[in-house]
Amino acid sequence: MSSDHIDRIAEVHRQIESVLLRDWDPIGVAEVPQAQDEYRSYVREVYDVAVQTCSAEAVAKHLVRIERKTMSLCVWGFRPWKKRLPVAQKIINLTANL
């Protein structure tokens, strides 16, 4: 793997972290300066799901799984992952050219 490719992946990781903070933000910390790295630990797994599946639905379902299992948030409604599709599509768009 070339250093250019590694640099591109690192940039996509940074962009995914930004999308998670700005657009996903299930615990509402986007405006808290001390919490700007709150979602960093999820970036790699979200990236992996996006690259492996190329599916916004799979990424959206993964985000809901993080909310439920890792964050212990109550996610209600029929097919709650559908509400995460806009965020998931942004992530898919970021990984599309890798």
MMTF fields as JSON, N, C-alpha, C and O atoms, coordinates in Angstrom:
{
  "mmtfVersion": "1.0.0",
  "mmtfProducer": "UNKNOWN",
  "numBonds": 391,
  "numAtoms": 392,
  "numGroups": 98,
  "numChains": 1,
  "numModels": 1,
  "chainsPerModel": [1],
  "groupsPerChain": [98],
  "chainIdList": ["A"],
  "bondAtomList": [4, 2, 8, 6, 12, 10, 16, 14, 20, 18, 24, 22, 28, 26, 32, 30, 36, 34, 40, 38, 44, 42, 48, 46, 52, 50, 56, 54, 60, 58, 64, 62, 68, 66, 72, 70, 76, 74, 80, 78, 84, 82, 88, 86, 92, 90, 96, 94, 100, 98, 104, 102, 108, 106, 112, 110, 116, 114, 120, 118, 124, 122, 128, 126, 132, 130, 136, 134, 140, 138, 144, 142, 148, 146, 152, 150, 156, 154, 160, 158, 164, 162, 168, 166, 172, 170, 176, 174, 180, 178, 184, 182, 188, 186, 192, 190, 196, 194, 200, 198, 204, 202, 208, 206, 212, 210, 216, 214, 220, 218, 224, 222, 228, 226, 232, 230, 236, 234, 240, 238, 244, 242, 248, 246, 252, 250, 256, 254, 260, 258, 264, 262, 268, 266, 272, 270, 276, 274, 280, 278, 284, 282, 288, 286, 292, 290, 296, 294, 300, 298, 304, 302, 308, 306, 312, 310, 316, 314, 320, 318, 324, 322, 328, 326, 332, 330, 336, 334, 340, 338, 344, 342, 348, 346, 352, 350, 356, 354, 360, 358, 364, 362, 368, 366, 372, 370, 376, 374, 380, 378, 384, 382, 388, 386],
  "bondOrderList": [1, 1, 1, 1, 1, 1, 1, 1, 1, 1, 1, 1, 1, 1, 1, 1, 1, 1, 1, 1, 1, 1, 1, 1, 1, 1, 1, 1, 1, 1, 1, 1, 1, 1, 1, 1, 1, 1, 1, 1, 1, 1, 1, 1, 1, 1, 1, 1, 1, 1, 1, 1, 1, 1, 1, 1, 1, 1, 1, 1, 1, 1, 1, 1, 1, 1, 1, 1, 1, 1, 1, 1, 1, 1, 1, 1, 1, 1, 1, 1, 1, 1, 1, 1, 1, 1, 1, 1, 1, 1, 1, 1, 1, 1, 1, 1, 1],
  "groupList": [{"groupName": "MET", "atomNameList": ["N", "CA", "C", "O"], "elementList": ["N", "C", "C", "O"], "formalChargeList": [0, 0, 0, 0], "bondAtomList": [1, 0, 2, 1, 3, 2], "bondOrderList": [1, 1, 2], "singleLetterCode": "M", "chemCompType": "L-PEPTIDE LINKING"}, {"groupName": "SER", "atomNameList": ["N", "CA", "C", "O"], "elementList": ["N", "C", "C", "O"], "formalChargeList": [0, 0, 0, 0], "bondAtomList": [1, 0, 2, 1, 3, 2], "bondOrderList": [1, 1, 2], "singleLetterCode": "S", "chemCompType": "L-PEPTIDE LINKING"}, {"groupName": "ASP", "atomNameList": ["N", "CA", "C", "O"], "elementList": ["N", "C", "C", "O"], "formalChargeList": [0, 0, 0, 0], "bondAtomList": [1, 0, 2, 1, 3, 2], "bondOrderList": [1, 1, 2], "singleLetterCode": "D", "chemCompType": "L-PEPTIDE LINKING"}, {"groupName": "HIS", "atomNameList": ["N", "CA", "C", "O"], "elementList": ["N", "C", "C", "O"], "formalChargeList": [0, 0, 0, 0], "bondAtomList": [1, 0, 2, 1, 3, 2], "bondOrderList": [1, 1, 2], "singleLetterCode": "H", "chemCompType": "L-PEPTIDE LINKING"}, {"groupName": "ILE", "atomNameList": ["N", "CA", "C", "O"], "elementList": ["N", "C", "C", "O"], "formalChargeList": [0, 0, 0, 0], "bondAtomList": [1, 0, 2, 1, 3, 2], "bondOrderList": [1, 1, 2], "singleLetterCode": "I", "chemCompType": "L-PEPTIDE LINKING"}, {"groupName": "ARG", "atomNameList": ["N", "CA", "C", "O"], "elementList": ["N", "C", "C", "O"], "formalChargeList": [0, 0, 0, 0], "bondAtomList": [1, 0, 2, 1, 3, 2], "bondOrderList": [1, 1, 2], "singleLetterCode": "R", "chemCompType": "L-PEPTIDE LINKING"}, {"groupName": "ALA", "atomNameList": ["N", "CA", "C", "O"], "elementList": ["N", "C", "C", "O"], "formalChargeList": [0, 0, 0, 0], "bondAtomList": [1, 0, 2, 1, 3, 2], "bondOrderList": [1, 1, 2], "singleLetterCode": "A", "chemCompType": "L-PEPTIDE LINKING"}, {"groupName": "GLU", "atomNameList": ["N", "CA", "C", "O"], "elementList": ["N", "C", "C", "O"], "formalChargeList": [0, 0, 0, 0], "bondAtomList": [1, 0, 2, 1, 3, 2], "bondOrderList": [1, 1, 2], "singleLetterCode": "E", "chemCompType": "L-PEPTIDE LINKING"}, {"groupName": "VAL", "atomNameList": ["N", "CA", "C", "O"], "elementList": ["N", "C", "C", "O"], "formalChargeList": [0, 0, 0, 0], "bondAtomList": [1, 0, 2, 1, 3, 2], "bondOrderList": [1, 1, 2], "singleLetterCode": "V", "chemCompType": "L-PEPTIDE LINKING"}, {"groupName": "GLN", "atomNameList": ["N", "CA", "C", "O"], "elementList": ["N", "C", "C", "O"], "formalChargeList": [0, 0, 0, 0], "bondAtomList": [1, 0, 2, 1, 3, 2], "bondOrderList": [1, 1, 2], "singleLetterCode": "Q", "chemCompType": "L-PEPTIDE LINKING"}, {"groupName": "LEU", "atomNameList": ["N", "CA", "C", "O"], "elementList": ["N", "C", "C", "O"], "formalChargeList": [0, 0, 0, 0], "bondAtomList": [1, 0, 2, 1, 3, 2], "bondOrderList": [1, 1, 2], "singleLetterCode": "L", "chemCompType": "L-PEPTIDE LINKING"}, {"groupName": "TRP", "atomNameList": ["N", "CA", "C", "O"], "elementList": ["N", "C", "C", "O"], "formalChargeList": [0, 0, 0, 0], "bondAtomList": [1, 0, 2, 1, 3, 2], "bondOrderList": [1, 1, 2], "singleLetterCode": "W", "chemCompType": "L-PEPTIDE LINKING"}, {"groupName": "PRO", "atomNameList": ["N", "CA", "C", "O"], "elementList": ["N", "C", "C", "O"], "formalChargeList": [0, 0, 0, 0], "bondAtomList": [1, 0, 2, 1, 3, 2], "bondOrderList": [1, 1, 2], "singleLetterCode": "P", "chemCompType": "L-PEPTIDE LINKING"}, {"groupName": "GLY", "atomNameList": ["N", "CA", "C", "O"], "elementList": ["N", "C", "C", "O"], "formalChargeList": [0, 0, 0, 0], "bondAtomList": [1, 0, 2, 1, 3, 2], "bondOrderList": [1, 1, 2], "singleLetterCode": "G", "chemCompType": "PEPTIDE LINKING"}, {"groupName": "TYR", "atomNameList": ["N", "CA", "C", "O"], "elementList": ["N", "C", "C", "O"], "formalChargeList": [0, 0, 0, 0], "bondAtomList": [1, 0, 2, 1, 3, 2], "bondOrderList": [1, 1, 2], "singleLetterCode": "Y", "chemCompType": "L-PEPTIDE LINKING"}, {"groupName": "THR", "atomNameList": ["N", "CA", "C", "O"], "elementList": ["N", "C", "C", "O"], "formalChargeList": [0, 0, 0, 0], "bondAtomList": [1, 0, 2, 1, 3, 2], "bondOrderList": [1, 1, 2], "singleLetterCode": "T", "chemCompType": "L-PEPTIDE LINKING"}, {"groupName": "CYS", "atomNameList": ["N", "CA", "C", "O"], "elementList": ["N", "C", "C", "O"], "formalChargeList": [0, 0, 0, 0], "bondAtomList": [1, 0, 2, 1, 3, 2], "bondOrderList": [1, 1, 2], "singleLetterCode": "C", "chemCompType": "L-PEPTIDE LINKING"}, {"groupName": "LYS", "atomNameList": ["N", "CA", "C", "O"], "elementList": ["N", "C", "C", "O"], "formalChargeList": [0, 0, 0, 0], "bondAtomList": [1, 0, 2, 1, 3, 2], "bondOrderList": [1, 1, 2], "singleLetterCode": "K", "chemCompType": "L-PEPTIDE LINKING"}, {"groupName": "PHE", "atomNameList": ["N", "CA", "C", "O"], "elementList": ["N", "C", "C", "O"], "formalChargeList": [0, 0, 0, 0], "bondAtomList": [1, 0, 2, 1, 3, 2], "bondOrderList": [1, 1, 2], "singleLetterCode": "F", "chemCompType": "L-PEPTIDE LINKING"}, {"groupName": "ASN", "atomNameList": ["N", "CA", "C", "O"], "elementList": ["N", "C", "C", "O"], "formalChargeList": [0, 0, 0, 0], "bondAtomList": [1, 0, 2, 1, 3, 2], "bondOrderList": [1, 1, 2], "singleLetterCode": "N", "chemCompType": "L-PEPTIDE LINKING"}],
  "groupTypeList": [0, 1, 1, 2, 3, 4, 2, 5, 4, 6, 7, 8, 3, 5, 9, 4, 7, 1, 8, 10, 10, 5, 2, 11, 2, 12, 4, 13, 8, 6, 7, 8, 12, 9, 6, 9, 2, 7, 14, 5, 1, 14, 8, 5, 7, 8, 14, 2, 8, 6, 8, 9, 15, 16, 1, 6, 7, 6, 8, 6, 17, 3, 10, 8, 5, 4, 7, 5, 17, 15, 0, 1, 10, 16, 8, 11, 13, 18, 5, 12, 11, 17, 17, 5, 10, 12, 8, 6, 9, 17, 4, 4, 19, 10, 15, 6, 19, 10],
  "groupIdList": [1, 2, 3, 4, 5, 6, 7, 8, 9, 10, 11, 12, 13, 14, 15, 16, 17, 18, 19, 20, 21, 22, 23, 24, 25, 26, 27, 28, 29, 30, 31, 32, 33, 34, 35, 36, 37, 38, 39, 40, 41, 42, 43, 44, 45, 46, 47, 48, 49, 50, 51, 52, 53, 54, 55, 56, 57, 58, 59, 60, 61, 62, 63, 64, 65, 66, 67, 68, 69, 70, 71, 72, 73, 74, 75, 76, 77, 78, 79, 80, 81, 82, 83, 84, 85, 86, 87, 88, 89, 90, 91, 92, 93, 94, 95, 96, 97, 98],
  "secStructList": [7, 7, 2, 2, 2, 2, 2, 2, 2, 2, 2, 2, 2, 2, 2, 2, 2, 2, 2, 0, 0, 0, 0, 0, 7, 6, 6, 7, 7, 6, 6, 7, 4, 4, 4, 6, 6, 6, 6, 2, 2, 2, 2, 2, 2, 2, 2, 2, 2, 2, 2, 2, 2, 7, 7, 2, 2, 2, 2, 2, 2, 2, 2, 2, 2, 0, 0, 0, 0, 0, 1, 7, 7, 7, 7, 7, 1, 1, 1, 4, 4, 4, 4, 4, 2, 2, 2, 2, 2, 2, 2, 2, 2, 2, 2, 6, 6, 7],
  "xCoordList": [0.854, 0.0, 0.907, 1.823, 0.645, 1.481, 1.176, 0.117, 2.126, 1.916, 0.787, 0.096, 0.593, -0.525, -1.864, -2.788, -1.954, -3.192, -3.423, -4.55, -2.366, -2.473, -2.907, -3.749, -2.338, -2.73, -4.191, -4.891, -4.666, -6.066, -6.997, -8.031, -6.626, -7.437, -7.474, -8.531, -6.338, -6.293, -7.198, -7.881, -7.209, -8.074, -9.548, -10.37, -9.883, -11.262, -11.661, -12.792, -10.751, -11.043, -11.357, -12.312, -10.579, -10.835, -12.197, -12.929, -12.527, -13.813, -14.976, -16.016, -14.81, -15.85, -16.037, -17.168, -14.946, -15.056, -15.847, -16.664, -15.605, -16.336, -17.822, -18.665, -18.15, -19.553, -20.238, -21.379, -19.54, -20.133, -20.426, -21.476, -19.515, -19.707, -20.764, -21.627, -20.701, -21.578, -22.978, -23.969, -23.066, -24.341, -25.009, -26.234, -24.231, -24.805, -25.064, -26.223, -24.046, -24.072, -25.26, -26.037, -25.422, -26.589, -26.617, -27.674, -25.471, -25.475, -25.327, -25.206, -25.335, -25.386, -24.162, -24.279, -22.982, -21.756, -21.038, -19.935, -21.633, -20.955, -20.515, -19.509, -21.243, -20.932, -20.051, -19.777, -19.611, -18.775, -17.312, -16.914, -16.508, -15.112, -14.314, -13.477, -14.551, -13.807, -14.207, -13.53, -15.267, -15.773, -15.601, -16.268, -14.739, -14.602, -14.08, -14.226, -13.481, -12.993, -13.886, -13.478, -15.082, -15.991, -16.255, -16.366, -16.356, -16.736, -15.554, -15.741, -14.355, -13.161, -13.03, -12.581, -13.403, -13.238, -14.153, -13.945, -15.141, -16.056, -15.651, -16.194, -14.721, -14.381, -13.918, -14.41, -12.994, -12.429, -13.493, -13.544, -14.347, -15.359, -16.403, -16.878, -16.766, -17.715, -17.083, -17.733, -15.821, -15.08, -15.067, -15.349, -14.74, -14.671, -16.015, -16.059, -17.1, -18.43, -18.706, -19.207, -18.385, -18.635, -17.839, -18.38, -16.563, -15.702, -16.069, -16.07, -16.377, -16.675, -18.034, -18.202, -19.007, -20.364, -20.783, -21.63, -20.192, -20.619, -22.128, -22.799, -22.637, -24.081, -24.421, -23.986, -25.196, -25.655, -26.539, -26.497, -27.321, -28.169, -27.329, -27.645, -26.267, -25.398, -24.732, -24.628, -24.286, -23.66, -24.699, -24.408, -25.899, -26.956, -27.299, -27.463, -27.406, -27.7, -26.556, -26.788, -25.334, -24.188, -24.215, -23.922, -24.562, -24.662, -25.711, -25.483, -26.847, -27.887, -27.385, -27.681, -26.634, -26.065, -25.12, -25.129, -24.31, -23.428, -24.267, -23.972, -25.312, -26.175, -26.77, -26.805, -27.23, -27.892, -26.901, -27.045, -25.906, -25.026, -23.904, -23.612, -23.276, -22.121, -22.526, -21.994, -23.472, -23.889, -25.087, -25.451, -25.691, -26.867, -28.015, -28.743, -28.16, -29.263, -30.477, -30.343, -31.628, -32.864, -33.189, -33.408, -33.216, -33.537, -34.887, -35.019, -35.887, -37.259, -37.71, -37.093, -38.79, -39.432, -39.185, -38.293, -39.996, -39.881, -38.76, -38.794, -37.777, -36.621, -35.933, -35.872, -35.425, -34.802, -33.572, -33.156, -32.989, -31.815, -32.132, -31.24, -33.396, -33.76, -33.499, -33.22, -33.585, -33.297, -31.806, -31.418, -30.991, -29.534, -29.037, -27.842, -29.923, -29.502, -28.798, -27.813, -29.24, -28.514, -27.058, -26.168, -26.813, -25.453, -24.67, -23.526, -25.296, -24.645, -24.286, -23.22, -25.152, -24.859, -23.665, -22.862, -23.537, -22.36, -21.089, -20.078, -21.141, -19.976, -19.66, -18.497, -20.686, -20.485, -19.856, -18.957, -20.315, -19.753, -18.277, -17.494, -17.894, -16.486, -15.596, -14.434, -16.137, -15.328, -15.442, -14.785, -16.246, -16.547, -15.339, -15.282, -14.389, -13.268, -11.979, -10.892, -12.101, -10.894, -10.572, -9.587],
  "yCoordList": [-1.167, 0.0, 1.24, 1.349, 2.151, 3.344, 4.346, 4.307, 5.232, 6.256, 7.205, 7.739, 7.421, 8.253, 7.629, 8.323, 6.315, 5.611, 5.654, 5.851, 5.472, 5.534, 6.932, 7.078, 7.958, 9.342, 9.572, 10.253, 9.018, 9.176, 8.503, 9.06, 7.317, 6.616, 7.416, 7.542, 7.954, 8.773, 9.993, 10.368, 10.605, 11.76, 11.353, 12.081, 10.214, 9.722, 9.441, 9.722, 8.896, 8.665, 9.988, 10.065, 11.021, 12.335, 12.874, 13.453, 12.682, 13.155, 12.378, 12.96, 11.083, 10.276, 10.743, 10.864, 11.004, 11.503, 12.806, 13.019, 13.664, 14.929, 14.692, 15.349, 13.776, 13.455, 12.88, 13.228, 12.009, 11.432, 12.523, 12.505, 13.46, 14.528, 15.526, 15.917, 15.932, 16.994, 16.491, 17.161, 15.329, 14.87, 13.73, 13.609, 12.914, 11.789, 12.225, 12.336, 12.469, 13.051, 12.631, 13.491, 11.345, 10.895, 11.366, 11.352, 11.78, 12.247, 13.763, 14.295, 14.456, 15.911, 16.629, 17.538, 16.222, 16.857, 17.709, 18.195, 17.89, 18.602, 20.009, 20.502, 20.645, 22.026, 22.127, 23.227, 20.996, 20.985, 20.841, 19.769, 21.888, 21.833, 20.664, 20.088, 20.313, 19.23, 17.851, 16.866, 17.762, 16.466, 16.259, 15.405, 17.008, 16.926, 15.57, 15.242, 14.793, 13.465, 12.334, 11.172, 12.676, 11.723, 10.475, 9.38, 10.616, 9.482, 8.865, 7.994, 9.299, 8.812, 7.291, 6.669, 6.701, 5.249, 4.446, 3.246, 5.082, 4.376, 4.505, 3.807, 5.376, 5.687, 4.455, 4.191, 3.701, 2.553, 1.521, 1.021, 1.199, 0.176, 0.674, -0.104, 1.945, 2.504, 2.497, 2.144, 2.886, 2.85, 1.433, 1.228, 0.456, -0.936, -1.419, -2.07, -1.108, -1.509, -0.857, -1.51, 0.415, 1.139, 0.546, 0.331, 0.28, -0.237, -1.675, -2.044, -2.476, -3.885, -4.099, -5.029, -3.241, -3.476, -2.533, -2.884, -1.331, -0.282, -0.043, 0.231, -0.153, -0.084, 0.937, 0.812, 1.944, 2.926, 2.249, 2.617, 1.286, 0.574, -0.146, -0.093, -0.813, -1.518, -0.549, -0.837, 0.588, 1.594, 2.154, 2.316, 2.447, 2.976, 1.98, 2.372, 0.725, -0.302, -0.421, -0.665, -0.249, -0.299, 0.883, 0.715, 2.06, 3.229, 3.006, 3.35, 2.436, 2.138, 1.089, 1.173, 0.112, -0.906, -0.255, -0.627, 0.712, 1.439, 2.179, 2.145, 2.845, 3.586, 2.672, 3.027, 1.51, 0.577, -0.134, -0.117, -0.752, -1.655, -0.925, -1.24, 0.032, 0.697, 1.889, 2.097, 2.669, 3.883, 3.642, 4.512, 2.471, 2.103, 3.101, 3.386, 3.62, 4.529, 3.719, 2.661, 4.214, 3.586, 4.132, 5.33, 3.251, 3.633, 3.019, 1.8, 3.874, 3.417, 3.529, 4.199, 2.861, 2.973, 1.758, 0.948, 1.665, 0.594, 0.944, 1.995, 0.08, 0.304, 1.647, 2.514, 1.828, 3.104, 3.434, 4.591, 2.43, 2.67, 3.586, 4.251, 3.626, 4.49, 5.959, 6.739, 6.341, 7.73, 8.039, 9.206, 7.025, 7.196, 7.12, 7.276, 6.888, 6.773, 8.013, 7.852, 9.23, 10.392, 10.449, 10.761, 10.152, 10.123, 8.986, 9.161, 7.837, 6.667, 6.925, 6.512, 7.595, 7.889, 8.835, 8.688, 9.788, 10.671, 9.857, 10.111, 8.889, 8.048, 7.191, 7.053, 6.614, 5.821, 6.681, 6.226, 7.895, 8.807, 9.08, 9.196, 9.184, 9.417, 8.244, 8.425, 7.05, 5.844, 5.322, 4.342, 5.943, 5.416, 5.325, 4.432, 6.214, 6.259, 5.651, 5.954, 4.808, 4.186, 2.89, 2.235],
  "zCoordList": [0.0, 0.0, 0.0, 0.816, -0.906, -1.027, 0.084, 0.711, 0.304, 1.337, 0.941, 1.809, -0.359, -0.809, -0.429, -0.004, -0.589, -0.242, 1.267, 1.721, 2.032, 3.495, 3.92, 4.807, 3.294, 3.6, 3.27, 4.019, 2.162, 1.757, 2.768, 3.135, 3.209, 4.217, 5.513, 6.132, 5.926, 7.146, 7.01, 7.963, 5.846, 5.611, 5.658, 6.214, 5.089, 5.136, 6.586, 6.983, 7.365, 8.789, 9.478, 10.252, 9.215, 9.816, 9.378, 10.18, 8.113, 7.605, 8.218, 8.524, 8.396, 9.043, 10.483, 10.954, 11.177, 12.551, 12.587, 13.483, 11.623, 11.54, 11.275, 11.885, 10.387, 10.092, 11.33, 11.634, 12.034, 13.247, 14.274, 14.915, 14.431, 15.412, 14.965, 15.752, 13.724, 13.232, 12.872, 13.164, 12.247, 11.684, 12.457, 12.444, 13.112, 13.864, 15.305, 15.704, 16.075, 17.414, 18.286, 18.7, 18.575, 19.337, 20.798, 21.43, 21.332, 22.727, 22.835, 23.938, 21.706, 21.701, 22.238, 23.06, 21.774, 22.263, 21.215, 21.468, 20.071, 18.976, 19.356, 18.845, 20.229, 20.608, 21.85, 22.33, 22.365, 23.574, 23.155, 22.7, 23.297, 22.834, 23.418, 22.723, 24.651, 25.292, 24.766, 25.061, 24.011, 23.547, 22.046, 21.463, 21.428, 19.977, 19.489, 18.312, 20.372, 19.985, 20.519, 20.541, 20.94, 21.588, 20.751, 21.302, 19.452, 18.595, 17.862, 17.012, 18.175, 17.473, 17.544, 16.581, 18.636, 18.78, 17.85, 17.669, 17.27, 16.359, 14.894, 14.038, 14.606, 13.214, 12.458, 11.361, 13.008, 12.29, 11.954, 10.831, 12.929, 12.66, 11.661, 10.833, 11.723, 10.749, 9.362, 8.378, 9.291, 8.023, 7.461, 6.28, 8.304, 7.847, 7.3, 6.257, 7.991, 7.504, 6.158, 5.243, 6.032, 4.783, 3.632, 2.547, 3.859, 2.787, 2.428, 1.254, 3.43, 3.175, 2.518, 1.729, 2.838, 2.34, 1.22, 0.399, 1.179, 0.231, 0.335, -0.66, 1.552, 1.774, 2.85, 3.995, 2.477, 3.457, 4.497, 5.671, 4.096, 5.054, 6.106, 7.295, 5.679, 6.623, 7.595, 8.787, 7.095, 7.956, 8.932, 10.117, 8.445, 9.306, 10.413, 11.568, 10.077, 11.079, 12.084, 13.268, 11.614, 12.516, 13.496, 14.68, 13.008, 13.884, 14.976, 16.135, 14.611, 15.598, 16.593, 17.785, 16.111, 16.998, 18.024, 19.198, 17.58, 18.503, 19.542, 20.737, 19.068, 19.988, 21.057, 22.235, 20.648, 21.578, 22.488, 23.71, 21.892, 22.641, 23.367, 24.521, 22.718, 23.317, 24.165, 25.256, 23.659, 24.368, 25.287, 26.078, 25.181, 25.988, 25.829, 26.779, 24.619, 24.335, 23.9, 23.286, 24.215, 23.76, 22.375, 22.199, 21.418, 20.043, 19.727, 19.619, 19.579, 19.404, 17.967, 17.138, 17.709, 16.404, 15.538, 15.788, 14.529, 13.552, 12.589, 11.948, 12.485, 11.621, 11.931, 11.059, 13.133, 13.499, 12.666, 12.603, 12.028, 11.196, 10.021, 9.495, 9.604, 8.466, 8.77, 7.859, 10.033, 10.408, 10.29, 10.235, 10.251, 10.144, 8.698, 8.451, 7.759, 6.36, 5.803, 5.082, 6.09, 5.552, 6.017, 5.226, 7.279, 7.8, 7.15, 6.729, 7.077, 6.476, 5.021, 4.563, 4.299, 2.892, 2.764, 1.842, 3.66, 3.65, 3.844, 3.19, 4.734, 4.997, 3.787, 3.408, 3.177, 1.962, 0.868, 0.161, 0.729, -0.28, -0.022, -0.965, 1.238, 1.574, 1.217, 0.852, 1.322, 1.075, -0.348, -0.697, -1.16, -2.492, -3.415, -4.26, -3.276, -4.211, -3.676, -4.167, -2.685, -2.132, -2.825, -2.484]
}
